[in-house]
Amino acid sequence: MTGPASTERIEVKGCVRRDPQHGLLLVLDDRLTGRETFLSARLLLGTPPDLMTVRVRIFSFDDISMLAPLSGEQPDMRDSGRWSGTLLLPHGSRPPNVPADLAQAAETAGVDLSSWTGPDARQMLTFLGEAREKEVRDTRINMIVASLAPGQEAP
């Protein structure tokens, strides 16, 4: 058994948004890629001696990443203000969880799934996960494997 993964440090910056339903959101200038989302992390804001640590939840979508401070962790920030800090990811970058049937089909076809980027993996695994009938799932597995075959571009 291996020990805990080291903490990954990522310099981030962005703007402050307020949402009536979700409260304070810290929108990143650059989308986080290749990282798990909907997980918690720590965000270091400011500089010593005024360094503040805020626990946040990471949300990444197709074109945007944002951090939402966890309840009780609301830093005092101006609406639409700019901010910068260091995001501490205790879990680092994680490989996607590939279902056994897709892994077997890829292995049979000689396709290496380890080169997937996070967004590609999420898109294809969501596409596969939405298939409810075996025939549809098998068709989607074949499409995914074919798109990742050498010389092909991922969809």
PAKOLLUM-500144 format. One line per field, with one value per residue: residue number from 1; chain; x, y, z of N, C-alpha, C, O in turn. Coordinates in steps of 0.02 Angstrom, whole numbers. Layout:
romi: c(NUM	...)
lumtor: c(A	...)
n_u: c(X	...)
n_v: c(Y	...)
n_w: c(Z	...)
ca_u: c(X	...)
ca_v: c(Y	...)
ca_w: c(Z	...)
c_u: c(X	...)
c_v: c(Y	...)
c_w: c(Z	...)
o_u: c(X	...)
o_v: c(Y	...)
o_w: c(Z	...)
//
This chain:
romi: c(1	2	3	4	5	6	7	8	9	10	11	12	13	14	15	16	17	18	19	20	21	22	23	24	25	26	27	28	29	30	31	32	33	34	35	36	37	38	39	40	41	42	43	44	45	46	47	48	49	50	51	52	53	54	55	56	57	58	59	60	61	62	63	64	65	66	67	68	69	70	71	72	73	74	75	76	77	78	79	80	81	82	83	84	85	86	87	88	89	90	91	92	93	94	95	96	97	98	99	100	101	102	103	104	105	106	107	108	109	110	111	112	113	114	115	116	117	118	119	120	121	122	123	124	125	126	127	128	129	130	131	132	133	134	135	136	137	138	139	140	141	142	143	144	145	146	147	148	149	150	151	152	153	154	155)
lumtor: c(A	A	A	A	A	A	A	A	A	A	A	A	A	A	A	A	A	A	A	A	A	A	A	A	A	A	A	A	A	A	A	A	A	A	A	A	A	A	A	A	A	A	A	A	A	A	A	A	A	A	A	A	A	A	A	A	A	A	A	A	A	A	A	A	A	A	A	A	A	A	A	A	A	A	A	A	A	A	A	A	A	A	A	A	A	A	A	A	A	A	A	A	A	A	A	A	A	A	A	A	A	A	A	A	A	A	A	A	A	A	A	A	A	A	A	A	A	A	A	A	A	A	A	A	A	A	A	A	A	A	A	A	A	A	A	A	A	A	A	A	A	A	A	A	A	A	A	A	A	A	A	A	A	A	A)
n_u: c(42	27	83	0	-45	57	28	-36	8	-66	-56	-179	-300	-429	-599	-724	-886	-1058	-1191	-1365	-1418	-1307	-1214	-1054	-941	-789	-724	-618	-486	-424	-474	-473	-387	-379	-399	-488	-657	-783	-735	-661	-543	-402	-383	-262	-257	-199	-52	84	95	-41	-104	-235	-327	-444	-569	-629	-746	-722	-777	-790	-832	-880	-822	-776	-706	-735	-725	-805	-826	-834	-970	-973	-848	-823	-732	-693	-733	-738	-878	-862	-728	-549	-445	-310	-220	-161	-203	-225	-216	-254	-274	-222	-199	-311	-329	-457	-599	-615	-738	-752	-795	-767	-629	-585	-624	-545	-416	-417	-422	-301	-287	-229	-286	-232	-185	-285	-356	-419	-545	-582	-597	-700	-805	-821	-843	-960	-1046	-1046	-1096	-1228	-1294	-1419	-1466	-1397	-1360	-1350	-1250	-1142	-1124	-1085	-966	-888	-881	-810	-687	-646	-628	-517	-418	-254	-200	-322	-431	-487	-661)
n_v: c(-58	111	271	427	536	670	845	943	1097	1237	1386	1508	1624	1748	1809	1881	1823	1838	1734	1718	1597	1515	1593	1663	1648	1599	1631	1556	1619	1535	1378	1233	1090	913	876	814	858	936	905	938	1065	1166	1341	1462	1627	1795	1865	1821	1920	1906	1794	1692	1544	1455	1338	1255	1203	1124	1163	1115	1142	1125	1243	1322	1347	1351	1403	1367	1431	1332	1309	1429	1475	1602	1715	1891	1976	2088	2111	2063	2087	2063	1922	1821	1670	1518	1358	1214	1050	906	782	776	741	630	472	426	324	182	82	-98	-165	-74	-59	-188	-199	-97	-146	-264	-206	-145	-17	118	179	263	384	475	637	731	804	738	605	619	663	554	447	488	489	351	303	345	256	140	18	-141	-163	-32	17	-68	-25	107	86	28	140	231	163	151	286	316	240	213	349	409	543	596	612)
n_w: c(0	-41	19	66	-69	-127	-96	-223	-292	-362	-448	-454	-521	-534	-545	-437	-409	-369	-330	-320	-273	-240	-175	-139	-272	-342	-487	-601	-704	-796	-851	-750	-795	-820	-690	-548	-513	-410	-288	-128	-80	-27	-26	-35	6	-13	68	178	325	319	270	215	234	143	137	-5	-132	-287	-447	-610	-776	-950	-1006	-902	-739	-565	-395	-245	-90	57	173	302	274	214	131	147	13	-125	-234	-404	-396	-417	-386	-323	-292	-212	-252	-161	-189	-115	-165	-291	-466	-539	-617	-738	-693	-771	-844	-836	-954	-1056	-1038	-1070	-1206	-1260	-1231	-1309	-1436	-1438	-1388	-1294	-1148	-1055	-1099	-1106	-1088	-949	-980	-1101	-1057	-961	-1044	-1135	-1046	-984	-1094	-1121	-999	-1002	-1079	-1074	-1119	-1165	-1300	-1350	-1266	-1301	-1434	-1411	-1341	-1443	-1528	-1450	-1430	-1563	-1594	-1520	-1570	-1641	-1741	-1747	-1696	-1537	-1496)
ca_u: c(0	67	65	-43	-16	79	-18	-20	-2	-80	-68	-242	-325	-493	-642	-775	-956	-1107	-1249	-1417	-1429	-1246	-1173	-990	-907	-725	-719	-548	-471	-407	-508	-430	-393	-346	-407	-555	-697	-832	-699	-640	-472	-389	-360	-224	-268	-160	19	100	64	-114	-123	-298	-342	-515	-588	-672	-767	-702	-826	-765	-880	-848	-782	-763	-694	-745	-717	-858	-807	-879	-1008	-934	-781	-834	-684	-720	-710	-783	-909	-827	-658	-499	-411	-260	-201	-133	-249	-191	-255	-224	-286	-186	-235	-331	-349	-528	-620	-637	-776	-718	-811	-730	-558	-574	-629	-486	-359	-423	-407	-234	-294	-204	-331	-196	-168	-344	-356	-477	-607	-600	-620	-766	-854	-834	-872	-1029	-1080	-1054	-1138	-1298	-1323	-1455	-1474	-1334	-1343	-1328	-1186	-1092	-1112	-1046	-898	-854	-868	-756	-624	-627	-605	-452	-370	-198	-216	-388	-439	-542	-718)
ca_v: c(0	171	324	478	575	736	899	979	1170	1269	1458	1524	1692	1755	1863	1863	1828	1819	1701	1718	1530	1482	1639	1684	1602	1624	1606	1555	1644	1477	1317	1179	1031	853	871	795	915	923	885	996	1082	1227	1397	1511	1695	1846	1853	1825	1884	1907	1736	1662	1479	1446	1273	1267	1148	1139	1147	1127	1125	1124	1302	1364	1317	1398	1379	1390	1421	1289	1348	1455	1493	1656	1770	1957	1995	2133	2084	2077	2101	2015	1887	1771	1628	1452	1304	1155	990	850	721	780	723	560	442	410	257	152	20	-159	-183	-28	-76	-250	-183	-58	-191	-308	-166	-117	55	137	229	305	449	519	697	732	820	684	547	635	665	487	404	510	463	279	293	360	199	96	-49	-173	-151	38	22	-100	20	164	62	22	207	261	129	170	356	319	197	252	386	439	596	586	656)
ca_w: c(0	-46	65	36	-124	-106	-113	-284	-285	-426	-443	-487	-514	-567	-523	-388	-430	-318	-358	-269	-246	-216	-138	-167	-318	-366	-556	-622	-771	-838	-830	-725	-838	-796	-617	-526	-489	-358	-229	-89	-80	11	-65	3	-19	22	80	250	380	311	229	235	204	134	108	-63	-175	-355	-499	-679	-827	-1015	-1022	-844	-673	-511	-326	-200	-20	95	221	358	250	166	137	132	-54	-161	-294	-467	-383	-440	-332	-343	-236	-226	-239	-136	-204	-79	-202	-354	-526	-535	-681	-739	-675	-834	-833	-858	-1024	-1100	-1032	-1108	-1278	-1278	-1231	-1367	-1495	-1433	-1375	-1228	-1118	-1006	-1128	-1105	-1046	-905	-1014	-1148	-1018	-933	-1098	-1161	-994	-976	-1153	-1110	-940	-1017	-1117	-1028	-1149	-1181	-1371	-1356	-1231	-1344	-1491	-1387	-1326	-1507	-1553	-1409	-1445	-1632	-1595	-1486	-1605	-1669	-1802	-1741	-1648	-1488	-1512)
c_u: c(45	41	21	-7	5	28	8	-37	-11	-94	-131	-259	-391	-532	-695	-843	-1000	-1167	-1302	-1427	-1367	-1200	-1109	-961	-843	-713	-646	-541	-458	-440	-457	-441	-355	-351	-479	-592	-748	-799	-679	-564	-463	-362	-325	-232	-226	-87	32	114	-12	-139	-186	-306	-417	-527	-639	-692	-751	-758	-795	-817	-844	-801	-763	-748	-706	-737	-773	-835	-858	-913	-965	-865	-786	-782	-718	-692	-762	-813	-871	-754	-612	-467	-358	-241	-169	-184	-209	-236	-224	-229	-250	-230	-250	-349	-424	-540	-652	-675	-742	-733	-775	-655	-542	-576	-568	-424	-359	-404	-337	-234	-273	-248	-295	-179	-228	-331	-418	-543	-629	-629	-689	-820	-872	-865	-944	-1071	-1095	-1103	-1212	-1332	-1355	-1463	-1407	-1313	-1317	-1260	-1130	-1074	-1069	-975	-858	-836	-810	-689	-600	-599	-536	-399	-314	-218	-284	-386	-495	-598	-720)
c_v: c(62	223	375	516	643	789	934	1053	1200	1343	1474	1597	1696	1814	1836	1872	1808	1790	1698	1650	1501	1528	1657	1629	1636	1593	1611	1583	1587	1415	1266	1119	973	843	849	857	890	895	948	1004	1143	1279	1446	1578	1744	1826	1857	1897	1880	1850	1704	1596	1470	1377	1286	1201	1170	1118	1164	1101	1129	1183	1345	1321	1371	1363	1408	1377	1378	1331	1367	1479	1550	1712	1836	1980	2040	2098	2108	2095	2047	1984	1841	1731	1563	1400	1242	1094	930	784	720	763	649	533	427	337	225	87	-40	-175	-137	-45	-138	-237	-144	-102	-236	-271	-135	-42	69	194	276	374	497	581	695	749	767	625	560	633	594	441	424	483	388	266	306	304	150	25	-76	-159	-80	47	-9	-56	79	145	57	91	239	229	148	241	363	276	240	285	419	495	578	634	716)
c_w: c(0	3	29	-18	-98	-130	-175	-273	-354	-414	-484	-476	-551	-540	-475	-419	-372	-354	-304	-235	-212	-176	-175	-211	-342	-435	-579	-693	-820	-809	-805	-771	-807	-721	-603	-502	-439	-295	-191	-92	-34	-36	-19	-31	21	28	155	269	374	268	258	198	203	105	54	-96	-247	-402	-566	-727	-895	-1027	-962	-783	-621	-445	-284	-129	16	149	281	338	199	175	119	66	-86	-221	-356	-457	-410	-379	-363	-281	-259	-205	-219	-145	-169	-118	-269	-413	-523	-604	-679	-720	-738	-819	-865	-932	-1073	-1098	-1073	-1183	-1301	-1281	-1292	-1431	-1493	-1421	-1302	-1201	-1071	-1034	-1130	-1065	-1003	-940	-1063	-1111	-990	-987	-1122	-1109	-978	-1033	-1145	-1052	-952	-1056	-1068	-1054	-1171	-1254	-1382	-1324	-1273	-1404	-1469	-1369	-1391	-1536	-1515	-1427	-1515	-1634	-1563	-1518	-1635	-1735	-1800	-1690	-1600	-1505	-1466)
o_u: c(94	-16	5	54	-25	-8	66	-90	30	-138	-135	-236	-408	-504	-709	-857	-981	-1191	-1288	-1444	-1373	-1151	-1110	-957	-844	-694	-617	-584	-479	-434	-404	-498	-305	-312	-524	-562	-754	-833	-681	-527	-512	-322	-353	-216	-217	-64	-4	145	-45	-189	-190	-294	-450	-498	-687	-659	-765	-783	-776	-843	-783	-747	-736	-775	-690	-742	-787	-825	-919	-887	-925	-827	-755	-788	-765	-634	-822	-779	-850	-721	-635	-462	-361	-245	-153	-205	-163	-288	-172	-193	-248	-291	-206	-381	-451	-497	-709	-649	-706	-687	-754	-622	-490	-533	-542	-383	-307	-374	-317	-188	-296	-247	-324	-161	-221	-297	-466	-592	-689	-681	-733	-874	-930	-909	-985	-1126	-1150	-1146	-1254	-1393	-1320	-1466	-1364	-1254	-1269	-1216	-1076	-1015	-1023	-928	-801	-782	-766	-640	-540	-552	-500	-341	-326	-248	-302	-344	-544	-585	-764)
o_v: c(65	220	368	526	670	778	953	1069	1190	1361	1454	1629	1655	1863	1776	1922	1767	1819	1678	1646	1467	1505	1665	1571	1695	1534	1665	1572	1590	1402	1257	1099	983	806	864	903	830	865	1003	956	1167	1265	1469	1586	1736	1778	1890	1932	1854	1857	1691	1591	1477	1360	1322	1150	1227	1062	1221	1045	1137	1175	1399	1266	1430	1302	1468	1320	1387	1383	1328	1502	1546	1752	1837	2002	2031	2059	2165	2117	1991	2015	1825	1756	1555	1398	1221	1089	905	737	668	770	608	567	415	294	240	43	-33	-196	-160	-45	-141	-262	-156	-97	-246	-300	-102	-7	36	249	325	419	553	579	659	713	751	597	517	605	577	401	382	458	365	222	280	305	123	-22	-38	-144	-70	81	21	-51	100	183	79	100	271	265	160	255	411	275	298	254	454	495	548	690	758)
o_w: c(36	25	-30	-15	-51	-178	-179	-247	-398	-375	-543	-429	-593	-515	-474	-453	-330	-403	-248	-176	-161	-146	-236	-191	-360	-439	-576	-735	-877	-749	-835	-784	-773	-692	-641	-475	-426	-253	-217	-104	-6	-81	31	-90	81	-1	191	229	419	233	318	138	254	54	64	-88	-266	-398	-578	-720	-896	-1055	-971	-775	-632	-439	-288	-109	8	169	306	381	146	221	80	62	-77	-255	-359	-504	-425	-326	-422	-225	-318	-147	-254	-113	-191	-104	-302	-410	-508	-643	-626	-729	-755	-786	-915	-968	-1126	-1149	-1106	-1219	-1355	-1327	-1324	-1476	-1541	-1440	-1256	-1227	-1048	-996	-1154	-1013	-1019	-932	-1067	-1131	-995	-976	-1129	-1125	-961	-1022	-1160	-1057	-915	-1064	-1025	-1015	-1193	-1267	-1418	-1351	-1279	-1422	-1505	-1381	-1394	-1564	-1545	-1437	-1525	-1670	-1577	-1496	-1652	-1778	-1847	-1645	-1621	-1525	-1472)
//
